[in-house]
Amino acid sequence: MAKATIRDYIINYSKEKSYFHIDEIKNYLFKNKINFKQDTLKKYIYILKKEKKFYSAGRGWYSTIEKEFKLDKKPIKDIVQLITTKFPLLDFSCWSTEQIKGYFQHLPNQFITFIYSDKDYLPTIKDFLIEKDFNAYLNPYKQDVEKFVELKNKNIILRPSILGRIPREDSYDRIEKILVDLFIETERINLIDKSEFIEIISNILLNYRINISELIDYAYNRKIVNEMYKILKEVS
């Protein structure tokens, strides 16, 4: 019987994983007392990616899921255009729970749009949105939302931007940021409960490939990186 190679060990480890980090491969090789050089390991990973045994999922991360997640921009296209037209130089980003409605276990009664920008500009954005007949709320918390969020589909919550390296497409937030923000909002305003969040992130991560390093970087900036690591481990 032929002796297992480093390549065999990498394939054996990765085939049961939706996502994994290169450090996990290293630990797996150490655990099995397999000697290797860093360059050799990187070479095998490069070859296996070329062979589509797994795919890149961000800096140091890989996934066995081929299909990349594509976020529906249509639900927020009008609001992004409205704000861009009024404030052409404004740096802001946006997402809505409606964009991920297909991944909920229980569809919410209303959808909420979140807009992130410099905190000094948020009052001006709020006034403009109210003039346009939106229900705009400036950085609310749980006790505030219980008082005044209406059961309508024109609810917008304005939050200060969080600095980070996560990219965005024009003013449209990416799914990696949305998942972290969604977790924050489950506690901040009781947007959804924890089990619903787990259902959403599971449905996305186990069926589509996202950039895990972007998600982790943003979670670090939002000071919930340990919680997100725990959820990722639980899900994948």
C-alpha positions as CSV (number, residue, x, y, z in Angstrom):
1,M,0.0,0.0,0.0
2,A,1.4,3.4,-1.1
3,K,2.4,5.8,1.7
4,A,0.1,8.8,1.9
5,T,1.6,12.0,0.6
6,I,1.2,15.6,1.8
7,R,-1.2,16.1,-1.0
8,D,-3.3,13.1,0.2
9,Y,-3.4,14.6,3.7
10,I,-4.6,18.0,2.5
11,I,-7.3,16.4,0.4
12,N,-8.4,14.2,3.2
13,Y,-8.6,17.1,5.6
14,S,-10.4,19.5,3.3
15,K,-13.0,17.2,1.8
16,E,-15.1,17.2,5.0
17,K,-14.8,21.0,5.5
18,S,-17.0,23.8,4.0
19,Y,-14.2,26.3,5.0
20,F,-10.8,25.9,6.5
21,H,-7.6,28.0,7.1
22,I,-4.1,27.1,6.0
23,D,-3.1,27.0,9.7
24,E,-5.6,24.2,10.2
25,I,-3.9,22.2,7.5
26,K,-0.5,22.8,9.2
27,N,-1.9,21.7,12.6
28,Y,-3.4,18.6,10.9
29,L,0.0,17.7,9.4
30,F,1.8,18.3,12.7
31,K,-0.7,16.1,14.5
32,N,-0.1,13.3,12.0
33,K,3.7,13.8,12.4
34,I,4.1,14.8,8.7
35,N,7.2,16.8,8.0
36,F,6.8,19.6,5.4
37,K,8.2,22.8,4.2
38,Q,6.2,26.0,3.9
39,D,6.9,26.3,0.2
40,T,5.9,22.7,-0.4
41,L,2.6,23.2,1.4
42,K,1.8,26.3,-0.6
43,K,2.7,24.6,-3.8
44,Y,0.3,21.7,-3.1
45,I,-2.5,24.2,-2.2
46,Y,-1.9,26.1,-5.4
47,I,-2.1,22.9,-7.4
48,L,-5.2,21.7,-5.7
49,K,-6.9,25.0,-6.2
50,K,-6.0,24.8,-9.9
51,E,-7.6,21.3,-9.9
52,K,-10.7,22.8,-8.2
53,K,-10.4,20.5,-5.2
54,F,-11.1,23.7,-3.2
55,Y,-11.3,27.4,-3.8
56,S,-10.0,30.6,-2.3
57,A,-12.2,32.1,0.4
58,G,-10.0,35.1,1.3
59,R,-6.5,35.6,2.7
60,G,-5.4,32.2,4.0
61,W,-8.9,30.8,3.8
62,Y,-10.2,28.1,1.5
63,S,-13.6,26.5,0.7
64,T,-14.8,23.3,-0.9
65,I,-17.9,25.3,-2.2
66,E,-17.5,26.3,-5.8
67,K,-20.5,28.7,-6.2
68,E,-19.8,32.2,-5.0
69,F,-22.5,34.2,-3.2
70,K,-24.2,36.9,-5.2
71,L,-26.1,39.5,-3.3
72,D,-29.3,41.0,-4.8
73,K,-28.9,44.8,-5.0
74,K,-32.4,45.5,-6.3
75,P,-34.1,46.1,-2.9
76,I,-31.8,49.0,-2.1
77,K,-31.1,50.3,-5.6
78,D,-33.6,53.2,-5.3
79,I,-32.5,54.4,-1.9
80,V,-28.8,54.3,-2.9
81,Q,-29.6,56.3,-6.0
82,L,-31.7,58.8,-4.0
83,I,-29.0,59.5,-1.5
84,T,-26.2,59.6,-4.2
85,T,-28.2,62.1,-6.2
86,K,-28.8,64.4,-3.2
87,F,-25.3,64.0,-1.7
88,P,-23.0,63.1,-4.6
89,L,-19.8,63.4,-2.4
90,L,-21.1,61.6,0.6
91,D,-19.3,58.4,1.6
92,F,-21.9,56.0,2.8
93,S,-22.9,52.3,2.6
94,C,-26.2,50.5,2.7
95,W,-27.9,47.1,3.0
96,S,-31.4,45.8,3.8
97,T,-32.8,42.7,5.4
98,E,-34.8,42.3,2.2
99,Q,-31.6,41.4,0.4
100,I,-31.3,38.2,2.4
101,K,-35.0,37.4,2.8
102,G,-34.5,34.1,1.0
103,Y,-32.3,32.8,3.8
104,F,-34.7,33.5,6.8
105,Q,-36.4,30.6,8.5
106,H,-39.3,32.9,9.4
107,L,-39.8,35.8,7.0
108,P,-40.0,39.1,9.0
109,N,-43.1,41.3,9.0
110,Q,-41.1,44.2,7.8
111,F,-37.8,44.8,6.2
112,I,-35.3,47.3,7.5
113,T,-32.6,49.2,5.6
114,F,-29.4,50.2,7.3
115,I,-27.3,53.2,6.1
116,Y,-23.8,53.8,7.4
117,S,-22.0,57.1,7.1
118,D,-19.9,59.6,9.1
119,K,-21.7,60.4,12.3
120,D,-21.6,64.1,11.7
121,Y,-23.7,63.7,8.5
122,L,-26.3,61.3,9.9
123,P,-28.7,64.0,11.1
124,T,-28.7,65.7,7.7
125,I,-29.4,62.3,6.0
126,K,-32.2,61.6,8.5
127,D,-33.9,64.9,7.7
128,F,-33.7,64.3,4.0
129,L,-35.1,60.9,4.3
130,I,-38.0,62.0,6.4
131,E,-38.8,64.7,3.8
132,K,-39.0,61.8,1.3
133,D,-41.5,60.0,3.5
134,F,-39.2,57.4,5.0
135,N,-39.2,56.4,8.7
136,A,-35.6,57.3,9.5
137,Y,-34.1,56.6,12.9
138,L,-30.8,57.9,14.1
139,N,-28.6,55.3,15.8
140,P,-31.5,53.7,17.9
141,Y,-31.1,51.0,20.5
142,K,-33.4,48.4,21.8
143,Q,-35.4,50.6,24.1
144,D,-35.8,53.2,21.4
145,V,-36.9,50.8,18.7
146,E,-39.6,49.3,21.0
147,K,-41.1,52.8,21.2
148,F,-41.2,54.0,17.7
149,V,-40.3,51.6,14.9
150,E,-43.5,51.3,12.8
151,L,-44.6,48.2,11.0
152,K,-44.0,49.6,7.6
153,N,-41.5,48.7,4.9
154,K,-39.9,52.2,4.7
155,N,-37.9,51.9,7.9
156,I,-34.3,53.1,7.7
157,I,-31.8,52.9,10.6
158,L,-28.8,55.3,10.4
159,R,-25.6,54.1,12.0
160,P,-22.1,55.6,12.2
161,S,-19.6,54.0,9.8
162,I,-17.1,51.5,11.3
163,L,-13.6,51.9,9.9
164,G,-12.2,48.7,8.3
165,R,-10.6,47.2,5.2
166,I,-13.7,45.4,4.0
167,P,-14.4,46.6,0.4
168,R,-17.8,47.5,-0.9
169,E,-19.3,47.9,-4.4
170,D,-20.0,51.6,-4.7
171,S,-22.4,52.2,-1.8
172,Y,-23.6,48.6,-1.6
173,D,-22.4,46.6,1.4
174,R,-21.1,43.1,0.7
175,I,-22.5,40.0,2.4
176,E,-19.4,39.6,4.6
177,K,-20.2,43.0,6.3
178,I,-23.9,42.4,6.3
179,L,-23.6,39.1,8.3
180,V,-21.5,40.9,11.0
181,D,-23.8,43.9,11.1
182,L,-26.8,41.5,11.3
183,F,-25.3,39.8,14.3
184,I,-24.7,43.1,16.0
185,E,-28.3,44.2,15.3
186,T,-29.7,41.0,16.8
187,E,-28.6,42.2,20.2
188,R,-28.8,46.0,19.7
189,I,-32.4,46.2,18.5
190,N,-33.7,42.6,18.8
191,L,-33.8,42.5,15.0
192,I,-34.0,38.7,15.0
193,D,-33.2,36.1,17.6
194,K,-30.0,34.1,17.7
195,S,-31.4,30.9,16.3
196,E,-32.7,32.9,13.2
197,F,-29.3,34.4,12.7
198,I,-27.7,30.9,12.9
199,E,-30.2,29.7,10.3
200,I,-29.4,32.6,7.9
201,I,-25.6,32.3,8.2
202,S,-25.8,28.5,7.8
203,N,-28.0,28.7,4.7
204,I,-25.5,31.1,3.1
205,L,-22.2,29.6,4.2
206,L,-23.1,26.0,3.5
207,N,-24.5,26.7,0.0
208,Y,-22.3,29.6,-1.2
209,R,-18.8,30.7,-0.9
210,I,-18.0,34.0,0.7
211,N,-14.7,35.8,1.7
212,I,-14.1,34.6,5.3
213,S,-11.0,36.8,5.9
214,E,-13.1,39.9,5.1
215,L,-15.8,38.8,7.5
216,I,-13.2,38.1,10.2
217,D,-11.4,41.5,9.7
218,Y,-14.7,43.4,10.0
219,A,-15.8,41.4,13.0
220,Y,-12.5,42.3,14.6
221,N,-13.1,46.0,14.0
222,R,-16.6,45.6,15.5
223,K,-15.1,43.7,18.5
224,I,-17.1,40.5,18.0
225,V,-14.4,38.4,16.3
226,N,-14.5,35.7,19.0
227,E,-18.2,35.3,18.7
228,M,-17.9,35.1,14.9
229,Y,-15.2,32.4,15.1
230,K,-17.4,30.4,17.4
231,I,-20.4,30.7,15.0
232,L,-18.2,29.8,12.0
233,K,-17.0,26.7,13.8
234,E,-20.5,25.7,14.8
235,V,-21.8,26.2,11.3
236,S,-19.1,24.7,9.2
